Amino acid sequence: MVFSLILASAVATGAVAAPSVTCVKTTIKANGHTSENSVASPSGSRDADRYALQLVRMFNVERSRDEKVEPATGYVLVETYPNGSFGMSIIDLKGQVLPTCDRPAVGSGT
């Protein structure tokens, strides 16, 4: 949803160029914070890859106090646009990580 809003605003201003896509391996701990972040598949842009790592490190999945959640390790796709906007599969998938660096099926994420 957030990605769609950012993309829509970028389209409206005519600032859309092909994004750099970085796949980041991460673990979402029981408390919702990410850890053990590393670039699993680089985008070809060192700046985009560094930015993707920063975004994933800052991400926090909200948990309710009574919610019991096991840590989950997987992948997050981060799309970085030249104008600074971004999209993350973890946002589109409501805090879930992907099992691989492959894009999810149409209609289920980034």
DOTI-192471 format. One record per residue (C-alpha): x, y, z; residue in three letters. Coordinates in nm, 2 decimals, decimal comma. Each point is the difference from the previous one (the first is absolute). Layout:
// DOTI-192471
site c1 = X; c2 = Y; c3 = Z; resn = Ala .
...
END
This chain:
// DOTI-192471
site c1 = 0,00; c2 = 0,00; c3 = 0,00; resn = Met .
site c1 = 0,27; c2 = 0,25; c3 = 0,10; resn = Val .
site c1 = 0,20; c2 = -0,10; c3 = -0,31; resn = Phe .
site c1 = -0,31; c2 = 0,06; c3 = -0,22; resn = Ser .
site c1 = -0,05; c2 = 0,35; c3 = 0,15; resn = Leu .
site c1 = 0,37; c2 = 0,09; c3 = -0,06; resn = Ile .
site c1 = -0,01; c2 = -0,14; c3 = -0,35; resn = Leu .
site c1 = -0,32; c2 = 0,18; c3 = -0,08; resn = Ala .
site c1 = 0,14; c2 = 0,33; c3 = 0,12; resn = Ser .
site c1 = 0,32; c2 = -0,06; c3 = -0,20; resn = Ala .
site c1 = -0,21; c2 = -0,08; c3 = -0,32; resn = Val .
site c1 = -0,20; c2 = 0,31; c3 = 0,05; resn = Ala .
site c1 = 0,31; c2 = 0,22; c3 = 0,01; resn = Thr .
site c1 = 0,15; c2 = -0,19; c3 = -0,30; resn = Gly .
site c1 = 0,30; c2 = -0,11; c3 = 0,20; resn = Ala .
site c1 = -0,02; c2 = -0,37; c3 = -0,04; resn = Val .
site c1 = 0,31; c2 = -0,19; c3 = -0,13; resn = Ala .
site c1 = 0,07; c2 = -0,36; c3 = 0,04; resn = Ala .
site c1 = 0,09; c2 = -0,09; c3 = 0,36; resn = Pro .
site c1 = 0,30; c2 = -0,17; c3 = 0,13; resn = Ser .
site c1 = -0,11; c2 = -0,32; c3 = 0,17; resn = Val .
site c1 = 0,20; c2 = -0,14; c3 = 0,29; resn = Thr .
site c1 = -0,08; c2 = -0,33; c3 = 0,17; resn = Cys .
site c1 = 0,09; c2 = 0,01; c3 = 0,37; resn = Val .
site c1 = 0,01; c2 = -0,30; c3 = 0,22; resn = Lys .
site c1 = -0,12; c2 = 0,07; c3 = 0,35; resn = Thr .
site c1 = -0,14; c2 = -0,15; c3 = 0,32; resn = Thr .
site c1 = -0,31; c2 = 0,15; c3 = 0,16; resn = Ile .
site c1 = 0,04; c2 = -0,07; c3 = 0,37; resn = Lys .
site c1 = -0,29; c2 = -0,07; c3 = 0,23; resn = Ala .
site c1 = -0,01; c2 = 0,36; c3 = 0,11; resn = Asn .
site c1 = -0,04; c2 = 0,12; c3 = -0,36; resn = Gly .
site c1 = 0,34; c2 = 0,14; c3 = -0,05; resn = His .
site c1 = 0,22; c2 = -0,11; c3 = -0,29; resn = Thr .
site c1 = 0,35; c2 = -0,15; c3 = 0,05; resn = Ser .
site c1 = 0,27; c2 = -0,18; c3 = -0,19; resn = Glu .
site c1 = -0,06; c2 = 0,21; c3 = -0,31; resn = Asn .
site c1 = 0,21; c2 = -0,06; c3 = -0,31; resn = Ser .
site c1 = -0,03; c2 = 0,06; c3 = -0,38; resn = Val .
site c1 = -0,09; c2 = -0,33; c3 = -0,15; resn = Ala .
site c1 = -0,04; c2 = 0,13; c3 = -0,36; resn = Ser .
site c1 = 0,15; c2 = 0,34; c3 = -0,08; resn = Pro .
site c1 = -0,17; c2 = 0,25; c3 = -0,23; resn = Ser .
site c1 = 0,31; c2 = 0,11; c3 = -0,18; resn = Gly .
site c1 = 0,00; c2 = 0,33; c3 = 0,19; resn = Ser .
site c1 = 0,21; c2 = 0,01; c3 = 0,31; resn = Arg .
site c1 = -0,20; c2 = 0,31; c3 = 0,12; resn = Asp .
site c1 = -0,33; c2 = -0,17; c3 = -0,05; resn = Ala .
site c1 = 0,12; c2 = -0,31; c3 = 0,18; resn = Asp .
site c1 = 0,12; c2 = 0,20; c3 = 0,30; resn = Arg .
site c1 = -0,33; c2 = 0,19; c3 = 0,01; resn = Tyr .
site c1 = -0,19; c2 = -0,33; c3 = -0,02; resn = Ala .
site c1 = 0,20; c2 = -0,14; c3 = 0,30; resn = Leu .
site c1 = -0,08; c2 = 0,32; c3 = 0,19; resn = Gln .
site c1 = -0,37; c2 = -0,03; c3 = -0,07; resn = Leu .
site c1 = -0,01; c2 = -0,36; c3 = 0,11; resn = Val .
site c1 = 0,20; c2 = 0,07; c3 = 0,32; resn = Arg .
site c1 = -0,25; c2 = 0,28; c3 = 0,09; resn = Met .
site c1 = -0,31; c2 = -0,21; c3 = -0,07; resn = Phe .
site c1 = -0,20; c2 = -0,13; c3 = 0,30; resn = Asn .
site c1 = -0,30; c2 = -0,22; c3 = -0,02; resn = Val .
site c1 = -0,26; c2 = 0,10; c3 = 0,26; resn = Glu .
site c1 = -0,09; c2 = -0,27; c3 = 0,24; resn = Arg .
site c1 = -0,27; c2 = 0,00; c3 = 0,26; resn = Ser .
site c1 = 0,11; c2 = -0,06; c3 = 0,36; resn = Arg .
site c1 = -0,16; c2 = -0,35; c3 = 0,02; resn = Asp .
site c1 = 0,10; c2 = -0,11; c3 = -0,35; resn = Glu .
site c1 = 0,23; c2 = -0,30; c3 = 0,00; resn = Lys .
site c1 = 0,21; c2 = 0,01; c3 = -0,32; resn = Val .
site c1 = 0,30; c2 = -0,22; c3 = -0,10; resn = Glu .
site c1 = 0,29; c2 = 0,17; c3 = -0,17; resn = Pro .
site c1 = -0,01; c2 = -0,02; c3 = -0,38; resn = Ala .
site c1 = 0,29; c2 = 0,00; c3 = -0,24; resn = Thr .
site c1 = -0,05; c2 = 0,08; c3 = -0,36; resn = Gly .
site c1 = 0,04; c2 = 0,27; c3 = -0,27; resn = Tyr .
site c1 = -0,13; c2 = 0,35; c3 = -0,06; resn = Val .
site c1 = -0,01; c2 = 0,16; c3 = -0,34; resn = Leu .
site c1 = 0,08; c2 = 0,37; c3 = 0,01; resn = Val .
site c1 = -0,06; c2 = 0,22; c3 = -0,31; resn = Glu .
site c1 = 0,19; c2 = 0,33; c3 = 0,00; resn = Thr .
site c1 = -0,09; c2 = 0,27; c3 = -0,25; resn = Tyr .
site c1 = 0,24; c2 = 0,27; c3 = -0,11; resn = Pro .
site c1 = -0,23; c2 = 0,27; c3 = 0,16; resn = Asn .
site c1 = 0,05; c2 = -0,16; c3 = 0,35; resn = Gly .
site c1 = -0,33; c2 = -0,18; c3 = 0,02; resn = Ser .
site c1 = -0,01; c2 = -0,37; c3 = 0,08; resn = Phe .
site c1 = -0,22; c2 = -0,31; c3 = 0,03; resn = Gly .
site c1 = 0,05; c2 = -0,30; c3 = 0,23; resn = Met .
site c1 = -0,16; c2 = -0,34; c3 = -0,04; resn = Ser .
site c1 = -0,01; c2 = -0,03; c3 = 0,38; resn = Ile .
site c1 = -0,24; c2 = 0,30; c3 = 0,02; resn = Ile .
site c1 = -0,22; c2 = -0,13; c3 = -0,28; resn = Asp .
site c1 = -0,01; c2 = -0,35; c3 = 0,17; resn = Leu .
site c1 = -0,08; c2 = 0,15; c3 = 0,34; resn = Lys .
site c1 = 0,32; c2 = -0,09; c3 = 0,18; resn = Gly .
site c1 = 0,06; c2 = -0,34; c3 = -0,17; resn = Gln .
site c1 = 0,33; c2 = -0,09; c3 = -0,16; resn = Val .
site c1 = 0,04; c2 = -0,19; c3 = -0,33; resn = Leu .
site c1 = 0,14; c2 = -0,35; c3 = -0,02; resn = Pro .
site c1 = 0,23; c2 = 0,10; c3 = -0,30; resn = Thr .
site c1 = 0,11; c2 = 0,31; c3 = -0,18; resn = Cys .
site c1 = -0,26; c2 = -0,07; c3 = -0,27; resn = Asp .
site c1 = -0,28; c2 = 0,25; c3 = -0,04; resn = Arg .
site c1 = -0,33; c2 = -0,12; c3 = 0,15; resn = Pro .
site c1 = -0,29; c2 = -0,09; c3 = -0,23; resn = Ala .
site c1 = -0,19; c2 = 0,29; c3 = -0,15; resn = Val .
site c1 = -0,24; c2 = 0,16; c3 = 0,25; resn = Gly .
site c1 = 0,17; c2 = -0,13; c3 = 0,31; resn = Ser .
site c1 = 0,28; c2 = 0,25; c3 = 0,05; resn = Gly .
site c1 = 0,26; c2 = 0,22; c3 = -0,17; resn = Thr .
END
